[in-house]
Amino acid sequence: MRHLQHNRPTLGAPASPPAAAAGGQRNAPATGRRLLAPQALLLAALALAAASLSAQTVDERLDGFDPWVESIMQEWKVPGLGVAIVEDGKTVFAKGYGWRNVEEKLPVTPDTLFAIGSNTKSFTATLLALQVDDGALAWDDPIRTVLPEFRLHDPAATDEMTAVDLLSHRSGLPRHDLYWYATGRNRSELLAGLHHLEPSASFRSRYQYQNLMFMTAGIVSEQIGGKSWEELVQDRVLTPLGIERATFSVIRMQEDDDFSYGYGANEEIERVPFRNIDAIGPAGSINMSARDLAAYVRFHLAYGKVGDEQILKEDSARLMQLPQMVLTGPLQQRLQDGPEIGDPTYGLGLMVSTYRGRKHISHGGGIDGFISAMEWLPDEKIGVVALSNTSQTGTVPALVVRNAFDRMLGLEPIDWAERARKREAEAKEKAEEAKKKDLAAAVPDTSPTHALADHAGEYEHEGYGKASVRTDGDGLVLQVAGIEFPLRHYHYDVWSVPYDLPASSPASGRGGAKVRFDYGNDGKINVVAVPLEPSVPPIRFLRAGD
């Protein structure tokens, strides 16, 4: 059964290899002025960036890097990109490509602010590591000693969850992203409802990427530190690193003189509305520049040092970069793009693997309009960050990072772009085959058991909140989790999200998701079952009052 999942709409990216770097970003709703001839605009932007920066001295290992980046941006329709490279404790390259504001033709600079999405997670892990260094928290103590109100559906997870568990994605919960994505709940409300979310694995048995547990980790830090997570990250992490322009909200980001809008691109480049994710902030709300993110990478390459000062204890910094959970199954297969990429594991807010035989630390991030990649090779003391302003594809930031690694290492560059093209073509072909199979599977000449109007009404779930159904011509519209899903009759009492929704629709990308209605012994429709999380059975919303 297809699900109303956001194609990993959210803070996505447990790691940043091509096509896996945002966990498969959805087509975000796009509004704003339409801009025809996107390739022409990109070419003009890239030419402007190249001309303004041509006087910079570039390491000879990076000869040809600029035109390669520009060609990749053009191919994948990326309006803007910020890139920085660090080596031996210094930022040796920092550059902006393309536009941060396509409409006004404002170029990206190395200091342009981008949303970095799930790269925020390592900042939250770093904060907790600092609090462990202080003696205010122990890695293996149950977090209920600090946060007694914490409660999950699984009593064992409730009682035994530790900070390490929160930061290594082994809670037993699948993503449940639509629980927070557009519902408007605040951080406290999200925490209070966690016990209503169904797990899909037993506690500590499996790696499952989980944004809500990082939100919980942020709340734990607040309880210990006596300040908001935002204040603590600024005081304990950013300020000691000399990072002053980073923001924790897209609302604040827009007050800066040098920030990027987010975009989507099909036939046309369109601006994507900012997604305010303050409530889930510790999992993905930081916005910063390539230059500043490079300073953060230098900090971790130095295992907690800034200059001669040890900000984070070396043992704690190294612990963050050690495997805690092994990734298995389909995710592992997606992340392994070839023999050059080692089996992926997860540390504390960071992915741990190998790249062409070298230890490799990484993370990716994605939120509406933005994809980012942050990666480093600890033994070689080389790191690369790439921040893009489109969520249409998660491919380009990771391609840029890998090409930069190959050049900096003096290796023959692998044609990662060709591998990505092949993989995306295969994925598109499989999606089309699945669509045809799904449409053909509908039983013909069937009708719902009830009149159209009988489906309408208000429904409720203790965790996901309210859902409503209304009629719309000969179809229905389901509003749930802050998103409207048009429904067309599929067969019997099963309805389906259509495949042909425009890219600007918030439900775009969920075509084929099945919604089923049920009724009681009195014959009245009393349940709508909605597949909001693919790892568990459809969420059952009961008619209000039943």
C-alpha positions, 0 to 999 in steps of 0.5 A, spaced: 500 500 500 502 506 498 503 511 503 501 519 504 509 519 506 512 526 504 517 522 500 522 524 506 519 531 505 523 533 511 530 533 515 532 528 511 538 525 510 541 521 514 547 521 510 549 525 503 551 520 498 547 522 491 540 520 491 540 518 498 542 525 501 535 527 503 532 521 504 528 522 497 526 529 498 519 531 496 516 536 491 515 542 496 509 546 494 512 552 490 509 559 489 511 565 487 513 568 480 514 563 475 521 564 471 521 562 464 528 559 461 531 556 467 537 554 464 539 561 461 538 564 468 543 559 470 548 560 465 548 567 466 548 567 474 554 562 473 558 566 468 557 572 473 559 568 479 565 565 475 567 572 473 567 576 480 571 570 483 576 569 477 582 573 481 582 568 487 588 563 488 585 556 487 589 550 489 592 547 483 588 540 485 582 544 484 583 546 476 577 544 473 573 544 479 569 550 477 566 549 470 565 542 473 560 544 478 557 549 473 555 544 469 552 539 474 548 545 477 546 546 470 544 539 469 540 538 475 537 545 475 540 548 481 540 555 482 545 556 487 550 553 491 555 555 497 561 550 497 567 550 502 573 546 503 578 545 509 584 542 510 589 541 515 585 546 520 584 551 515 579 553 510 582 553 503 576 554 498 570 558 499 566 560 494 558 561 491 555 559 485 549 561 481 543 565 485 541 566 492 535 570 489 533 568 482 528 573 481 533 579 483 539 576 480 543 576 487 549 571 487 551 566 492 557 568 496 561 564 501 557 567 506 550 566 504 545 563 509 542 556 507 538 552 511 542 546 513 536 541 515 539 535 518 546 537 519 543 540 525 543 534 528 550 533 530 550 540 533 545 537 538 549 531 539 555 536 540 551 540 545 549 534 549 557 531 549 559 538 552 554 537 558 556 530 559 563 533 559 560 538 565 558 532 569 551 534 568 549 528 564 551 521 563 551 518 556 548 511 559 543 514 564 536 514 563 533 520 560 527 520 565 532 522 570 532 529 567 526 529 563 520 525 567 515 526 562 518 523 557 513 517 555 513 512 549 508 507 546 513 502 548 514 501 556 521 499 555 524 504 551 520 509 556 524 507 562 531 505 558 532 510 553 539 514 554 542 520 550 546 515 546 539 512 544 536 518 542 542 520 538 543 514 534 536 512 531 535 506 535 528 508 539 524 503 535 520 508 532 520 510 525 520 517 522 512 519 523 514 525 520 507 527 518 506 528 526 510 534 526 511 537 519 505 541 518 501 540 524 503 547 528 504 543 534 510 546 539 515 542 542 512 541 548 506 538 545 510 534 540 513 531 546 507 530 550 504 526 544 509 521 543 506 515 547 501 515 541 506 513 536 506 506 534 513 503 534 515 499 528 521 495 531 523 493 538 527 498 542 535 498 540 533 492 535 534 496 529 536 503 526 530 507 524 532 515 522 528 519 527 527 526 528 523 526 534 528 523 538 533 529 536 527 534 538 527 530 545 535 530 545 534 538 545 529 538 550 533 534 555 539 539 553 534 545 555 532 541 562 540 541 564 542 547 561 536 552 564 536 555 557 533 554 550 536 549 546 537 555 541 541 559 546 545 553 548 547 551 541 549 559 540 553 559 547 556 553 547 558 551 540 557 557 535 560 562 539 566 559 541 567 557 534 566 564 532 560 563 528 555 569 529 550 569 523 547 562 524 540 563 525 535 557 528 529 559 524 527 561 517 524 567 519 530 570 523 534 568 517 530 573 512 533 578 516 540 577 514 543 581 508 545 575 505 541 569 505 538 564 500 531 563 498 529 556 496 527 553 489 524 547 486 525 546 478 521 542 473 520 545 467 520 552 470 524 554 476 519 556 482 520 559 489 518 554 495 515 557 501 520 557 507 518 551 512 518 554 519 520 548 523 522 551 530 518 546 534 523 540 531 529 545 531 534 540 534 533 536 529 534 540 523 532 548 524 539 551 523 541 556 517 548 558 516 553 559 510 558 554 507 564 558 510 561 557 517 559 550 516 566 549 514 569 552 521 564 547 524 567 541 520 574 544 522 572 543 529 570 536 529 576 534 524 581 537 530 577 533 535 574 538 539 579 544 539 579 551 536 586 553 535 589 551 542 583 551 546 580 544 547 572 546 547 569 539 547 573 533 550 577 529 545 574 523 548 567 526 547 569 528 540 571 521 538 565 518 541 561 522 536 565 519 530 564 512 532 559 507 530 553 506 534 548 502 530 549 498 523 545 500 517 542 494 514 537 492 508 534 497 503 537 503 506 544 500 506 543 498 499 541 505 497 547 508 500 552 504 497 554 507 490 559 502 489 565 498 492 568 505 494 563 506 499 564 502 505 558 499 509 554 505 513 554 506 520 551 511 525 555 515 530 552 520 535 549 525 530 553 523 524 554 517 519 560 513 519 563 509 513 569 509 509 570 513 502 575 510 497 579 506 503 579 512 508 574 513 514 569 518 512 564 522 517 558 525 514 551 527 514 546 530 509 540 535 510 534 537 507 528 541 508 523 545 503 527 548 498 534 546 501 539 540 501 546 540 504 552 535 505 557 536 510 563 530 510 570 529 512 576 524 512 579 525 519 585 521 517 587 526 511 584 532 515 580 534 509 573 536 509 567 539 504 561 542 505 556 544 499 549 547 500 544 548 495 537 552 494 533 547 491 530 541 494 528 538 487 534 533 487 538 531 493 544 529 488 548 535 487 551 537 494 553 530 495 556 530 487 560 536 489 563 533 495 565 527 492 568 530 486 572 535 491 574 529 495 577 526 489 581 532 487 584 534 494 586 527 495 590 527 488 585 521 485 582 520 479 575 522 479 570 517 479 564 519 475 559 520 480 554 524 476 554 518 471 552 513 476 547 518 479 544 519 472 543 511 471 540 511 478 535 516 477 533 513 471 532 506 474 528 509 479 524 513 475 522 507 470 521 503 477 516 508 479 512 508 472 512 501 472 509 501 479 504 506 477 501 502 472 501 496 476 497 500 481 492 503 476 491 496 473 490 493 480 483 497 481 477 492 481 473 495 475 465 497 476 465 497 483 462 503 488 463 505 495 458 502 500 456 509 502 453 515 499 459 520 498 456 525 503 456 519 508 464 520 508 464 527 510 465 529 517 471 530 523 475 524 525 480 524 530 487 520 533 490 521 539 497 522 536 496 525 530 490 530 532 484 531 527 482 530 520 476 532 516 473 529 510 469 533 505 466 532 498 468 535 492 465 534 486 465 526 485 471 526 489 473 527 496 478 531 500 482 529 506 485 534 510 490 531 515 496 533 519 496 540 516 495 538 508 490 537 504 489 530 499 484 530 494 481 523 493 479 519 487 475 512 488 479 506 487 475 501 488 470 498 494 471 503 500 478 504 498 480 511 495 486 514 492 491 520 492 491 522 484 498 521 480 497 527 476 497 533 481 501 539 479 507 540 482 505 546 486 500 542 490 502 540 497 500 533 496 504 532 490 509 526 490 504 522 494 500 519 488 497 512 489 496 513 496 490 509 499 485 511 504 480 506 506 473 508 510 470 503 515 463 502 518 460 500 524 455 495 526 450 500 525 452 501 518 455 508 519 462 510 517 466 511 523 473 510 521 478 513 516 485 509 515 490 513 513 497 511 511 501 517 514 507 512 516 509 507 511 513 502 517 506 501 521 499 500 519 495 506 516 493 510 522 486 510 524 482 516 525 475 515 529 469 519 527 469 525 532 464 523 538 465 515 537 
